[in-house]
Amino acid sequence: MPATMTTLSAVLKERYEGRLGKSLNDDVVALRRVEKTSKGVVTTELGGKYAVFAIHTRRNSGIGARNEGEALPNPGQQGTASGRVGLKYQYGAIELNGQVFELANSAPQAFIDAVDLEVDGIKTDLAKDLNRQVYGDGTGTVAVASAITTAGNTFTSTNVQYVQLDMMVDLCSSAGAVIAADRKVTAINEDTGVVTLDGATFNVAVGNILTRTGNYDKEWTGLGKIVANTGTLYNIDPTVEPVWKAVIDENGGTNRALSELVMISLYNKIRKNGGKTSVILTSYGVWTSYFALLSQQRQFVNTKEFTGGFTGLAFTTETGEIPVVQDFDAPPNTMHFLNESEIQLRRTHDWQFMNRDGNMWQRKITSSGRFDAYEATLFQYSELSTKRRNTHGKIEDLTEVI
């Protein structure tokens, strides 16, 4: 019996959906740890659109000592606030032409090889993009302009680590107003931070941003917003509920040498808030700075395997050792101190192929016409969240050793 679109759909879903989660877990650091420590909450509240939770913000004030015959303290109550987490919608699409599908009958292995190339590629791309989003602030920013460009095709930034060749981007104001839409990245100079885009010329102001096309304010609420001491998060305002702040140690934008004293100070502040740091995630430059710091103070410095198979340098505290793990997608000059038991990856399901109309392969039809090509789309509805923002912390403005 020859292969059909229906049989190919069933075979490929079994083949690739089972492998996708494993690849995502194996290929990246922050996402791998979040998925391993998260309960992967299945969100059903409010029809699956939001997850609602309560946080404990204040103690009962009805406490006091009195002399005999004095009035008792006025009753108080516990203080709470309600948080609301809305899911974000993530997609990855692949396309195969009709000639490839012909191989399914005449050369099955060649067909599988062609599909392997596309699906394995999108798996890697999804993994890297979600790992970037773990560190983001939800806006989708991949680079921030540090220089003015007038009537040109270049964008200059002090950090271009998230920009990729052929990436389709929007140039936006810091508030998300689109200045130049759907442009392809044609060149990246990592030494100078200059990114070249195709198309008509444009003007760039300091503070303008690049995002993936259409992504502004639609990505995961990552550590850039979770681990912060300002800004409303999940509908809770820290100016109203002061406990809703992460612990931040910054140096006004001026980089300084890393010291264990700075690390211990931040760790103790998190402990005071009732948190227990389980991992320190950092860039390879700051990780190297920490390695150099340990080398100056100890004769031997070795990486260590911690529970769960994660390897890193050890940060020693009175409650035990904490892994200091480098991630090439982590932002520069920064250390994140995370209480992973208080970070949740909320999602309705892991990555799946979209087949609500009965087939994962859809004929390509555009305004230009119909094509001998077929598209398949992977999707996931998910979001990162925390119920205890003050049990996470961050050290900023650290000198990197590269």
C-alpha positions in Angstrom: 0.0 0.0 0.0 1.5 3.3 -1.0 2.2 6.1 1.5 -0.5 8.7 1.9 -0.6 12.1 3.5 -2.6 10.5 6.3 -0.2 7.7 7.0 2.8 10.0 6.7 1.2 12.3 9.2 0.7 9.5 11.8 4.2 8.1 11.3 6.0 11.5 11.5 4.1 12.6 14.6 5.1 9.5 16.4 8.7 9.8 15.2 9.3 13.4 16.0 7.0 14.5 18.8 8.7 11.8 21.0 12.1 13.1 20.1 11.5 16.8 20.3 11.2 17.1 24.1 14.4 15.1 24.7 16.3 17.3 22.3 15.1 20.5 23.9 16.2 19.1 27.3 19.6 18.1 26.1 20.7 21.1 24.1 20.2 24.1 26.3 21.0 25.0 30.0 18.4 27.4 31.4 15.4 25.8 29.6 16.7 22.3 30.6 16.8 23.2 34.2 13.4 25.0 34.1 11.8 22.0 32.5 13.5 19.5 34.9 12.5 21.4 38.1 9.1 22.7 36.9 5.9 20.7 37.5 4.8 21.6 34.0 1.4 22.8 35.2 -1.5 22.0 33.0 -3.5 25.3 32.9 -7.3 24.9 32.9 -8.4 28.0 34.8 -10.6 30.4 32.9 -10.9 28.1 29.9 -7.1 27.7 29.7 -6.4 31.3 28.9 -5.1 32.3 32.3 -3.7 30.7 35.5 -4.7 32.5 38.7 -2.8 32.2 41.9 -2.6 34.0 45.3 0.5 35.1 47.1 1.0 35.8 50.8 2.2 39.4 51.2 1.5 40.5 54.8 1.3 39.1 58.3 -1.6 39.4 60.7 -1.2 42.7 62.7 -3.5 41.6 65.5 -0.7 40.7 67.9 0.4 42.5 71.1 1.3 42.3 74.7 -0.9 43.8 77.4 -1.1 44.5 81.1 -3.9 43.1 83.2 -7.3 44.7 82.4 -6.1 46.4 79.2 -8.0 46.0 75.9 -6.8 43.2 73.7 -5.2 43.9 70.3 -7.6 44.7 67.4 -8.0 41.6 65.2 -6.0 41.6 62.0 -5.7 39.3 59.0 -3.3 37.8 56.5 -2.5 39.9 53.5 -2.8 38.4 50.0 -2.6 39.5 46.4 -3.9 37.7 43.3 -1.7 37.1 40.4 -2.7 36.2 36.8 -0.6 34.4 34.3 -1.6 34.5 30.7 -0.2 31.9 28.3 2.1 32.9 25.4 1.8 31.1 22.1 4.9 29.7 20.5 5.2 28.3 17.0 7.7 26.7 14.7 6.9 25.9 11.0 8.6 23.7 8.4 7.9 23.3 4.7 8.6 20.4 2.2 7.9 20.5 -1.5 5.8 17.9 -3.3 8.8 16.3 -4.9 10.1 15.3 -1.4 6.8 13.5 -0.7 7.2 11.5 -3.9 10.3 10.0 -2.3 8.2 8.4 0.4 7.1 5.8 -2.2 10.3 5.5 -4.3 13.0 6.1 -1.8 11.7 6.0 1.8 15.1 6.6 3.4 15.7 9.7 1.3 12.3 11.0 2.4 13.1 10.4 6.0 16.5 12.1 5.6 14.8 15.1 4.1 12.3 15.3 7.0 15.1 14.7 9.5 17.0 17.7 8.2 14.0 20.0 8.6 12.6 18.7 11.9 16.0 18.4 13.6 16.8 21.9 12.4 13.6 23.4 13.8 14.1 21.5 17.1 17.5 23.2 17.5 16.0 26.6 16.6 13.1 26.3 19.0 15.5 25.2 21.8 17.8 28.2 21.3 15.0 30.7 21.0 13.2 29.5 24.1 16.5 29.4 26.0 16.9 33.1 25.0 13.4 33.8 26.1 14.1 32.4 29.6 16.4 35.3 30.1 14.2 37.9 28.4 11.6 40.4 29.7 8.7 39.5 27.5 9.2 42.3 25.0 11.1 40.1 22.5 14.1 42.3 22.5 17.2 40.7 20.8 19.3 43.8 20.7 19.2 47.5 21.9 20.6 50.3 19.9 23.6 52.1 21.4 24.3 54.5 18.5 22.4 56.8 16.1 22.0 55.8 12.5 20.6 58.3 9.9 19.2 57.1 6.6 21.2 53.8 6.7 20.8 50.0 6.9 22.8 49.3 10.1 21.9 48.9 13.7 24.7 49.2 16.4 24.4 47.5 19.8 26.8 46.7 22.6 25.4 43.1 22.7 24.4 41.2 19.5 24.6 37.7 21.0 20.9 37.0 20.2 21.0 38.2 16.6 21.4 35.6 13.9 22.1 35.8 10.1 18.9 35.6 8.1 16.8 36.3 11.2 13.7 38.3 10.2 13.4 41.3 12.5 11.4 44.4 13.3 13.1 47.6 14.2 11.0 49.2 16.9 11.0 52.0 19.4 11.4 51.0 23.1 7.6 51.2 23.4 7.1 48.8 20.4 6.2 51.2 17.6 7.5 49.6 14.4 10.0 51.7 12.5 11.1 49.1 9.9 9.2 45.8 9.6 10.1 42.3 8.5 13.8 42.9 7.6 16.4 40.2 7.1 19.7 40.3 8.9 22.3 40.2 6.2 25.5 40.7 8.2 26.7 40.8 11.8 30.0 42.3 13.1 30.4 40.8 16.5 33.5 43.0 17.2 31.8 46.3 16.5 28.2 45.3 17.3 27.0 46.5 13.9 24.0 44.6 12.4 23.1 45.1 8.7 19.5 44.8 7.5 18.1 44.5 4.0 15.5 46.8 2.4 15.0 50.6 2.4 17.1 52.8 4.7 15.9 53.8 8.1 16.8 56.0 11.1 17.8 54.5 14.5 17.8 56.3 17.8 19.6 55.2 20.9 17.3 52.8 22.8 15.5 51.4 19.7 15.2 47.7 19.7 15.3 44.7 17.3 12.8 41.9 17.8 11.9 38.8 15.8 9.2 39.9 13.3 5.9 40.2 15.0 7.2 39.2 18.4 7.0 42.4 20.4 5.4 41.9 23.8 4.4 38.3 22.9 7.3 36.2 24.3 7.7 34.4 27.7 7.9 36.6 30.8 11.6 35.6 31.4 14.1 36.3 34.1 14.6 39.9 32.8 11.2 40.7 34.3 10.8 38.1 37.0 14.2 38.8 38.7 13.6 42.6 39.1 12.7 44.9 41.9 10.5 47.2 39.9 7.6 46.8 37.5 4.2 45.1 37.8 4.5 41.3 37.3 1.5 39.0 36.8 -0.9 41.8 37.7 0.9 42.5 41.1 2.5 45.9 41.6 5.5 46.0 44.0 4.7 49.6 44.9 1.5 48.3 46.4 3.0 45.0 47.7 6.6 45.7 48.6 7.4 42.1 49.2 6.9 41.5 45.5 10.5 42.4 44.6 13.5 40.3 43.7 16.9 41.0 45.3 19.1 43.1 43.0 22.8 44.1 43.5 23.8 46.6 40.8 26.7 49.1 40.4 25.1 51.9 38.5 26.2 50.5 35.1 29.9 50.4 36.0 31.4 47.0 35.8 33.3 45.7 38.9 35.3 42.7 39.8 33.4 39.7 41.1 34.0 38.8 44.8 32.6 36.0 47.0 31.6 38.7 49.5 29.2 40.2 46.9 27.8 36.7 46.2 27.4 35.8 49.9 25.7 39.1 50.6 23.1 38.5 47.9 22.6 34.9 48.9 21.9 35.9 52.5 19.4 38.5 51.5 17.5 35.9 49.5 17.6 33.6 52.6 16.2 36.4 54.7 13.2 36.4 52.4 12.7 32.7 52.9 14.3 31.6 49.7 16.9 28.9 49.0 19.1 29.4 45.9 19.4 26.2 44.0 21.5 27.4 41.0 23.5 30.4 39.9 23.2 30.9 36.1 25.7 33.2 34.4 27.5 34.0 31.1 30.7 32.3 30.2 32.7 35.5 30.8 31.4 35.9 34.4 31.8 32.1 35.0 35.4 32.4 33.9 35.8 35.4 36.3 34.5 33.1 39.1 36.9 30.3 38.1 39.8 32.8 38.2 38.6 34.0 41.6 38.6 30.5 43.0 42.0 29.8 41.4 43.5 32.7 43.3 42.3 31.3 46.6 42.6 27.5 46.2 45.1 25.1 44.9 42.6 23.0 42.9 39.5 24.0 41.2 37.3 21.3 39.6 33.8 21.3 38.1 31.4 19.1 40.0 28.3 17.1 39.1 25.3 18.0 41.1 22.0 16.3 41.6 20.1 15.9 38.3 23.2 15.5 36.3 24.1 19.2 36.1 27.7 20.2 36.2 29.2 23.5 37.4 31.6 25.2 39.8 30.6 25.1 43.4 29.6 28.1 45.5 29.9 27.1 49.1 27.4 28.2 51.7 26.6 27.1 55.2 23.6 25.2 53.9 25.5 23.4 51.2 27.1 23.9 47.7 25.3 25.7 44.9 26.2 25.0 41.3 27.5 28.0 39.3 26.6 27.1 35.7 27.6 28.9 32.5 25.1 29.4 29.8 26.1 30.9 26.5 22.6 32.4 26.2 22.8 34.2 29.6 23.2 38.0 29.4 26.7 39.4 30.0 28.0 40.9 33.2 25.3 39.2 35.3 24.7 36.4 37.7 21.2 35.0 38.3 20.5 33.4 41.8 17.4 31.3 41.3 15.2 29.4 43.7 14.1 26.9 41.1 11.4 25.3 43.2 9.6 28.7 42.9 9.8 28.9 39.1 7.0 27.2 37.1 6.7 26.4 33.4 3.0 26.6 32.9 1.8 25.0 29.7 -1.2 23.1 28.3 1.1 20.5 26.7 4.7 20.0 25.4 5.4 20.7 21.7 2.9 19.1 19.3 2.2 19.2 15.6 -0.9 21.2 14.8 -3.5 18.9 13.2 -6.9 20.2 14.4 -8.3 19.8 10.9 -7.2 16.2 10.7 -3.7 16.4 9.1 -0.4 17.9 10.2 0.6 18.6 6.6 -1.2 21.5 5.0 -1.1 22.6 1.3 0.7 25.8 0.8 -1.7 28.5 -0.5 -0.8 32.2 -0.5 -2.1 35.3 -2.1 0.4 34.5 -4.9 -1.3 31.2 -5.7 -1.3 27.5 -4.9 2.0 25.6 -4.6 3.3 22.0 -4.8 4.5 22.3 -1.2 3.2 21.3 2.3 3.7 23.0 5.7 3.7 21.6 9.2 3.6 23.6 12.4 4.7 22.8 15.9 3.0 24.7 18.7 3.0 25.1 22.5 0.9 27.4 24.7 3.0 28.2 27.8 4.5 30.8 30.1 7.1 31.1 32.9 5.9 32.2 36.3 6.8 32.5 39.9 4.8 32.8 43.1 7.7 34.1 45.2 9.6 36.9 43.3 11.6 37.8 46.4 13.3 34.4 46.5 15.3 35.1 43.3 18.2 37.5 42.9 20.7 39.0 40.5 24.1 40.6 40.6 24.7 43.0 37.7 27.6 45.1 36.4 30.3 42.3 36.7 33.5 42.3 34.8 33.9 39.4 32.4 37.1 37.5 31.7 37.0 36.1 28.1 
